[in-house]
Amino acid sequence: MLFNSVEFLLFLPIVFTIYWALSKKLILQNIFLLTASYFFYGLWDYRFLSLIIISSLLDFIIGLQLKKHHSQRIRKILLSISLLVNLGFLLVFKYYNFFVDSFVSLFQQFGYEPSITTLKIVLPVGISFYTFQTLSYSIDIYRNKLEPSKSILNFFTYVAFFPQLVAGPIERAINLLPQIERKRVFDYKNAKLGLRQILWGLFKKVVIADTCAMFVDPIFADYTQFSTVGLVAGAVFFAIQIYCDFSGYSDIAIGVSKLLGIELMQNFSFPYFSRDIAEFWRRWHISLSTWFRDYLYIPLGGSRVSKALQLRNIFIIFLVSGFWHGANWTFIFWGLIHALCYIPLLYLKKNRKNLNVVAENNVIAKPIEFFEVIKTFIIVTFAWVFFRAKNIKEGFDYIVGIFSNTFYDESFISKVGVKHQDLYIIIFFTVLMFIIEWFNRSSTFGLGKLPNSKVLRYVFYVFLCLTVLEFFSGKSEFIYFQF
Amino acid sequence: MKKFLLEILIFSFILILTIKGIKSTVPFYWGNKLMEQKIEYLESSDSKYDTYFIGSSKTFRHIDPILFEKITGTPAFNLGCSGMFALETEYMLDNFLSKESFKNTKDIYVQNTDYMIIGEQNRHTLRVNYYMDTKRLVRGVNYFIGQREYSQAYYHLVAFIENQLCIGQISEIIDYKQKDKRNLMKMVADQNGFYSLEQDLKIGKSKQLENRHNRYLKSVENNTYTKRKAKDIRLVELNKGELGIDTKGTKIWQIQNNPIADPKYYFDRGHYNLEGAKKYTKQLAHLVKKLNESKKQ
């Protein structure tokens, strides 16, 4: 089920009502939450529910066994089983064809023609997200940071919790499981904030991301036909699209959870207001970057090792992060670009220079800050071209096109197949979104702070609702579903 | 919780009121371009009609009201429209007959009362949603649940929600208000709303229509077309209460059966050509005349 669908519009009030009606009996409430979560996922493809159930069951048993056994050898074996099975799922469903294709083309370089067939594998939605959740559970118990759940119901509900099941935030058991295990109390302020966050998420996804897609898809599909203006517009629109799509999803997920009395971690913190790449990564897909930091970067030694090992660690974390996004060299290359931009900051000890928000306590940024934000946006947008391209060569051709076709082409709008009006609309709403987010950059989401006047707020909500309803197609999936 | 629910209720009320306000700026037929032209033509025309034909393309392309008037002496107008099935027809009738200028209508003839199947390609479109009010929702859902076509019942529910929430309709409403009105084509107006497929092919020169026609001719030539059985036309008076239509003087009749089997009267698989339409109208007119005469006696 998509958040941006009429189905969800029906689903959410029903779930909300029954969920709180059962609030006196935690077990019943969790049984209902689990059923609703499986229903939510099953509407996409019920067959893949089995994967979630297997993954949940395995990690539940391993969690209990890890607690039971004190022998380091047995504990290591148990953890290895969890890693092997969970990563095995990912390997089969997400990366099998990639490895086979890469293997075949490598051999073809040397004149061999190995006959290995690829499989027609459907990527189960959300596999990268819930696999990482269950993995973190086992690892945290192994590290004695977390007590295993004794209730299979609670653990299954934690893994399948529908708001964040298919596209995150990747919530650690340390944060989410205790909330599932204890009685939830309805909080008026939190629920109101939740609704506001859902509205903002829908606005970003339905109004901005989906409209940007109308420009991005045709430009990237036929980039050789476009001039500099068209190609730059395509890249910038993609940068905006992916941000609004993914952070929009996170906003809705966090908002829905707030309605259910559950707090999820912040996943985006206005990344396009970052002054350097290090700050960007502290603000973009926070749940994934902190996951890799805690379970990969720090175990590898992090930054408390020699310069050469630091360099290795940075490359590993960025390349793995790129690879997590999908089975294509373009994602790895995207990670590499970010690594190359991050390393100078690390060596110059400037990677923790910008820990506060830009223009803190000021309305407008200083010229130098403004310049840094624009510079970071350009670097990030450059990297997004490779992320969006079909292959690395296409990414380079696209960039070369920007610099070689330096003529203004008035027909760019008609080539895209949209009206001029659509361009003005998307520019208007994007500017509006960035202005609103700028004034809320110290909050946890774009509508964190609003005017005190109730009338003004209501007028603004009605405007947002009507805009969302106007752009609501109920069809377009979120980009991050494919990861 | 009470405070929260109350606030949601108040906000929903404001939002729905705003949506209703926006929707009230367009007439009931705004989602159907041809119907819009036909009704606006009728409202601006000095001619008055006692009888209307309404339904899908099988009304629009098959019934010639001028020929009908020649035989029965009753002035009539064809309100048929391609793709207009049972629920849309009922919605039109309901709203049309409540208008002051059409309240004195004596007879309405409805031809196609099949329920439309909402396919994947036309889900979420204005043409499918704009007429989905509470009455149509209840009838549609009841019908499809009775047929055990639960997905169709669900699609009707979604169409209803989309229409009530004005989903994707605001820009269409703005366009509707801004654009210059397109008048009913002179030929269609001159023929009292009737427009045969042959005429459409000659004037519109649609490639799609031409292909459809040629495909049919080829199937007749190769003798691969579906043979039909002819059955005399029948008129059945419909229960207005069942349709949810409240009109005092007007009678609503359903035209049943297909009286023509000969493939030479057909334009394509399901529609008559001009000659077929004339033949069909004549049969219908004679039946109506006979019925009127028997009533007088």
Interface residues (C-beta under 8 A of the other chain):
Chain A: V6 E7 L9 L10 W20 F186 Y188 A191 K192 L195 Y458 Y461 V462 C465 L466 L469 E470 F471 F472 S473 G474 K475
Chain B: M1 K3 F4 E7 I8 F11 I14 L15 T18 I19 I22 H124 V158 I161 E162 L165 C166 I167 G168 Q169 I170 S171
